Amino acid sequence: MARGTRPRKNRIEVWCSNDEFSQIKTNAQNTKLSLSEFLRILGKGYQPKGVFDIEAIRELTRLHADQGRLGGLLKLWLSENKGVGASVRSVRSVLQQIEDLQSIIANLILKEARRL
């Protein structure tokens, strides 16, 4: 019996190599669709969107780690030898780098949100 509410009476056979099948299956899994649904929407001209953009997540993770390191450096400067630590110029520079990273992270998140 057909899944869903609309009747599906036609079947299309597609021949592909093992590598092609593996790639199609992986792409379908990345979009959380069955193979049939994935191929059907591609055939109708739609571009399925993955649940997550792996590259965006890697970039966000890297930026988050950079931000953590900068925050740790700032904390060390401010807590070590109170009043004698880093120069005002150095602290401002680190704060600016943290703000820049926050802006990049926010832009990546907005880009990804628009894509989904």
Secondary structure, 3 states (H helix, E strand, C coil): CCCCCCCCCCCCCCCCCHHHHHHHHHHHHHCCCCHHHHHHHHHCCCCCCCCCCHHHHHHHHHHHHHHHHHHHHHHHHHHCCCCCCCCHHHHHHHHHHHHHHHHHHHHHHHHHHHHC
